[in-house]
Amino acid sequence: MAQLYIVPTPIGNLEDITLRALRVLREVDLILAEDTRKSGILLKHYEISQKMIPHHAFNEHKTLKSLIEKLKSGITIALISDAGTPCISDPGFLLVRECLNEHIPVECLPGPTAFVPALVNSGFSSDRFLFEGFLPHKKGRQTRLIELSKEKCTLIFYESPHRLVKTLEQFILYFGSERMASVSRELTKVYEENVKGTFGELIDLFKDKQVKGEIVIVVDGNRE
């Protein structure tokens, strides 16, 4: 029966994948991968040989129609991203929405996503939090930061390594120099790092450092 499976994959450590995810990846007819080279490492590790094709932000509009046709023909498809859960700051939303519009079953498996361990490791309140993901690089960035500066709940951002210090400097302007934050990188990997401090302290730590790995910034809410 035609079905789309959303399958989370490890954010670093290859052992962080569920038995169910492995079973689904072995049983589906086709795997859509954000980067087939990166996903190929995971599939090879677990001796999974299903056909895999690229599905990413640069081709998802073009391939949408053909994928829906494939699903309607009766095949099963698994969607995976480079790491973590698809659709969370990763491609997948368009395909899921179109499947639901066409009454094609969609099933999302539970699994890894980077912001959860970063939030827990930060020590900030996790009762209420706002996941912002990647901020706009230009248009709308300033407006969004002004809005977020008033939020009382914990804020969670994704950022690339080369933009980390610049983003922390911007946070000082909008959130204040004494606001506490946590930076997490290389989560679940050998060189995992979770550092907490004021924006100024974090900038001093990272400004002369060659930062690698995906970054999660967790910011304490507005206490005023």
C-alpha positions in Angstrom: 0.0 0.0 0.0 1.3 3.5 -0.9 2.7 5.4 2.1 5.2 8.0 3.0 7.3 7.5 6.0 9.2 10.3 7.7 12.2 8.7 9.2 14.5 10.6 11.7 18.2 9.7 11.5 21.1 10.2 14.0 22.4 13.7 14.5 25.9 12.4 15.0 26.3 9.0 16.7 25.1 6.3 14.3 23.8 4.2 17.2 21.0 6.8 17.8 18.6 5.2 15.4 15.6 3.1 16.4 15.0 -0.5 15.4 11.7 0.6 13.8 13.5 3.2 11.7 15.9 0.5 10.5 13.1 -1.8 9.6 11.2 0.8 7.7 14.3 1.8 5.7 14.9 -1.9 4.8 11.2 -2.4 3.7 10.3 0.7 1.7 10.7 0.7 -2.1 12.5 4.0 -2.3 14.5 6.3 0.1 14.5 10.1 -0.5 17.7 11.6 1.0 18.7 15.3 1.5 22.3 14.3 0.6 22.8 10.8 -0.8 26.5 10.8 0.0 25.9 11.5 3.7 22.9 9.2 4.0 24.9 6.5 2.2 27.3 6.3 5.1 24.4 5.5 7.5 22.8 3.0 5.1 26.1 1.3 4.4 26.8 1.0 8.1 23.5 -0.9 8.6 23.7 -2.8 5.3 20.6 -1.2 3.8 20.6 -1.4 0.0 17.3 0.2 -1.0 17.3 2.6 -3.9 18.0 6.1 -2.8 17.5 9.4 -4.7 18.2 13.1 -3.7 15.4 15.2 -2.3 16.5 18.6 -1.1 15.5 22.3 -1.0 16.8 22.8 -4.6 14.8 20.1 -6.3 11.7 19.4 -4.1 9.4 21.7 -6.1 10.5 20.0 -9.4 10.2 16.4 -8.2 7.0 16.8 -6.2 4.6 15.8 -8.9 6.6 12.7 -9.9 6.9 11.6 -6.3 3.1 11.8 -5.8 2.6 9.8 -9.0 5.0 7.1 -7.7 3.1 7.0 -4.4 -0.2 6.7 -6.1 1.1 3.8 -8.1 1.4 1.9 -4.8 5.0 2.2 -3.8 6.3 3.1 -0.3 8.8 5.9 0.3 10.9 6.9 3.2 12.1 10.5 3.6 15.3 11.1 5.5 17.4 14.2 6.0 21.2 14.6 6.6 20.6 14.3 10.4 17.6 14.5 12.7 13.9 14.7 11.8 12.9 15.8 8.3 10.7 18.9 8.0 12.4 20.4 11.1 14.5 23.1 9.4 15.0 20.6 6.7 13.1 19.7 3.4 9.9 17.6 3.6 7.0 20.0 4.3 5.9 20.3 0.6 5.8 16.5 0.1 4.0 15.9 3.4 1.4 18.5 2.6 0.8 17.2 -0.9 0.5 13.7 0.3 -2.2 14.7 2.8 -4.0 16.7 0.1 -4.0 13.6 -2.1 -5.1 11.3 0.8 -1.8 9.4 0.8 -1.0 8.1 4.3 1.9 9.8 6.0 3.6 8.3 9.1 6.3 10.2 11.1 8.5 8.0 13.2 9.8 9.4 16.5 13.5 10.0 16.8 16.5 12.4 17.1 16.3 16.1 16.6 19.2 18.4 17.7 17.3 21.1 19.6 16.0 18.7 22.3 19.3 17.6 23.9 20.6 21.2 23.5 17.6 22.5 25.4 17.9 20.0 28.2 21.7 20.5 28.4 21.2 24.3 28.7 19.5 24.1 32.1 17.0 26.7 31.0 13.3 26.2 31.5 11.9 23.6 29.2 8.2 23.9 30.3 7.7 26.5 27.5 10.0 27.2 24.7 10.0 28.7 21.2 11.8 26.9 18.4 12.9 29.5 15.9 15.3 27.4 13.8 17.3 29.5 11.4 16.7 33.2 11.5 16.3 35.0 8.1 19.7 36.2 6.9 18.5 39.6 5.7 14.9 40.5 5.1 12.9 40.4 8.3 15.8 39.5 10.6 15.7 42.7 12.6 12.0 42.7 12.9 12.0 39.1 14.1 14.7 39.8 16.7 12.8 42.7 18.1 9.7 40.5 18.5 11.7 37.7 20.1 13.4 40.0 22.6 10.1 40.3 24.4 9.5 36.6 24.7 9.5 35.2 28.3 9.9 31.6 27.2 13.2 29.9 26.3 14.3 30.5 22.7 16.0 28.0 20.4 18.0 28.8 17.3 20.0 26.9 14.7 23.1 28.5 13.2 26.0 27.7 11.0 29.5 27.6 12.5 30.8 30.6 10.4 27.9 32.8 11.5 28.0 31.9 15.2 29.9 34.9 16.6 28.1 37.4 14.3 24.8 36.1 15.5 25.8 36.3 19.2 26.9 39.9 18.6 23.5 40.7 17.2 21.8 39.0 20.1 23.5 41.5 22.5 22.0 44.4 20.6 18.4 43.0 20.8 18.4 40.8 24.0 20.9 42.7 26.1 24.5 41.9 27.2 23.6 40.1 30.4 21.1 37.6 28.9 22.2 34.1 29.5 22.5 31.6 26.6 23.9 28.2 25.8 25.8 27.0 22.7 25.8 23.4 21.8 27.7 21.8 18.9 28.8 18.4 17.7 25.9 16.9 19.7 26.2 13.1 20.3 29.7 13.1 18.7 33.1 12.6 20.3 33.8 16.3 20.6 30.4 17.4 21.8 30.4 20.8 23.5 27.8 22.5 25.6 28.8 26.0 26.9 26.7 28.4 29.0 27.3 32.0 29.7 26.3 35.6 28.8 26.5 36.5 25.2 29.8 38.4 25.8 31.3 35.4 27.5 30.3 33.2 24.7 31.7 35.6 22.1 35.1 35.7 23.9 35.1 31.9 23.9 34.4 31.4 20.2 35.8 34.5 18.5 39.3 33.1 18.0 38.2 29.5 17.7 37.7 27.5 14.5 34.2 26.3 15.1 32.9 23.1 13.4 29.7 21.2 13.5 26.0 22.3 13.5 25.2 24.9 16.2 22.2 25.1 18.5 21.9 28.3 20.5 19.5 28.3 23.4 18.6 31.7 24.9 17.0 32.3 28.3 13.7 34.1 28.2 13.1 37.7 29.0 13.1 38.1 32.8 12.1 41.7 33.0 
